[in-house]
Amino acid sequence: MISVLTKIGEMSLVSILPGGEEVWLCGDKADCSVSPLLKATLFFFVLAKAEKFSHRVLFWIVVTMTSWQLLESVGVRVPGFILKLVPAMMFGVQVPMLSRQSSWYFILLTVLGVAGIMSGTTDNVAVLCLGLSVALFARRLFVSLVTLRASTPTPLVFQLVSHVMPRYSFTREQFFRTDNPPEAIAQKRERAFDQMKQKWDAKWPKCVEMSAYLSESFSDLRFASGNRVFLPFMKHLENWCDPCTVVNAVDKTDLIDIDGHRLTDVSGSYGVNVCGYDRYKQFITEGWELTKNVGCVLGPVHPLLMENIMILKEISKKEEVSFHMSGTEAVMCAVRLVRFNTNKPLIVMFGGAYHGWWDGVQAMAGNERTPQDVLTLKDMYPGSLDVIRLRASEIAAIVINPLQAFHPNAPPPSDLVLASNTRSVSESSLAYKKWLGKLRKLCDELGIVLIFDEVYTGFRLAPGGAQEYFDVTADMVVYGKTTGGGIPNGIVCGPKKLMSRGDEKKPLRVAYVIGTFSAHPLLLGAMNRFLNWVKTPEARAEYDRLRSDVAQWVAETNTTLEKEFGSAPLALGAYSSVWTMLYKRPGRYHWMLQYYLKDEGVNLSWVGTGRLSFSLDFTREDLNKLTPKIIRACHRMEEDGWWWDSSSPDAQGKSPSGSGIKLSLVKEIVFA
């Protein structure tokens, strides 16, 4: 190499550059300590590799270069060897942590540098290094543009929007007139609003009284209760119909509150209730009997641990299992382990997918620290596959929430964001199955780990979760919610090579993942009862029966809605036992339906009509009993003026339009 560089040295590569040696080299200039050639090389190299450096290293690079320029501007000449030594030390600190690809870049630069010094052709080597740095920068720019094209736009702008968008509220007069209704309709709404308040307080006095205390002392409930409707309507609902439900008994599919009312529960307890509450009571009772002799002994393990692990390995088709106390914690474990064992920094997620409230995977609303090591790409978009191919050397894993098959590229549906009839669902999961197949094939081809976050879908879509439902096998699977048989839990299943928490060659390099209450005896007992039940033929038959019943019920209910209303204001959509309510007319008061549904005896979660779930104990008779409650609630929405159109008896003028509502929203935000 030295002889080659010596021959190249006779060519003087610097002369090829615009301006030649006079521009790029110091020559005899007394005030030049570091050549512009070296400055340009460092500049483009830092730009090309900025994402690889830690924030601390980038900070010191900026401080060094800025200080250098300031000193030179006041006539203080810094010795060149110091300016070369400082970045060399900074890069040296990073060397042990470099990936395999970056290590090769570093070795190439080192060899070129040493060969250049030995051959006396350092200027030519600097030109070669400049060319390499520019090429790396050009590639990084290209990759960044391709990534931007395939990225979900919301995470890119949400932080800015959240700090710019003002909080605004309607006056009482505006509250009933946001869609410019005839005055008779607005007055009808106002009367209905006040009457509902009186009825509610008389119907649920104990729940309302307890909620008043909890709202001052229980921040979790205050947050959930205060985020049930579209933002500008919230103020006038603070002291209106309190949605808090206080339950002291359960009877099959019904909750019985402390005021003695029965409510058909379609909330699914945030996804936990797959089997039915009576069965969970059985799991917990039997689990306690199996483990009561050890109480809360932790550290030493209970004999049931081995049996549970064996069943989880059989269901997940994975080699190892790790126990945690929530789905969020289990996702944290999976992401940490996959980064550690692949030595790659990036995680790919898809637009709208929820993976728990940990800020490391929450790229949208609710997180003030936007994660810089997560790529949030468009779901079911060919350009996303191009990004994954281009950045395979950086990507540790692709994390999938199979629930997104129901609403690709959209966050979990909630009445909080129901500005109009903006909710939609996917018509078929077949396209999503094909998409998962493409991702599986791509991960195999590129050596990327595929993780299924089945905290919600595990044991809900099928006894084998989304892996069985879509017939696609993931490398790692995360479970939670129902897996504990009614007790808090989180589970990670994966192969030995990805579950390892230590580096065989570097003993101080450890992935610290542990938890005090992991594999708690009571959890093991209730989980054991659930796992032994879910693998029975009877359980599988219940899954098949409910899936068929729900599909038929949705079709029949939609037909009934069309007959009842002519042009139905509402339609239902389902994905196995998960379902939602879809609004077919433009309107600004769709969120009000959740209150009428509760008044008719239907319990919803804090996301309202957005995400609903049936448990396996719902029979066809139970489903049929729910239909008239929905129909009555819809009729009351029309009768009280929240849904109106030009054919309404009191209506005079045009019905609300989608474009008109959007224009009103823009005006409200601008003038807030």
Helices and strands as residue ranges (DSSP letters): H 2-9, G 13-16, H 20-24, H 36-49, G 50-52, H 55-73, H 80-94, G 95-97, H 100-119, H 122-150, H 153-164, H 172-175, H 183-203, H 205-217, H 219-225, G 231-237, E 247-251, E 254-257, E 262-265, G 268-271, H 277-291, H 304-316, E 320-324, H 327-342, E 346-350, E 374-377, H 382-390, E 395-400, G 402-405, G 415-417, H 430-446, E 449-453, H 465-470, E 476-480, G 481-484, E 490-494, H 496-499, H 521-534, H 537-565, E 570-575, E 578-583, G 590-592, H 593-599, E 602-603, E 612-613, H 620-639, H 658-670
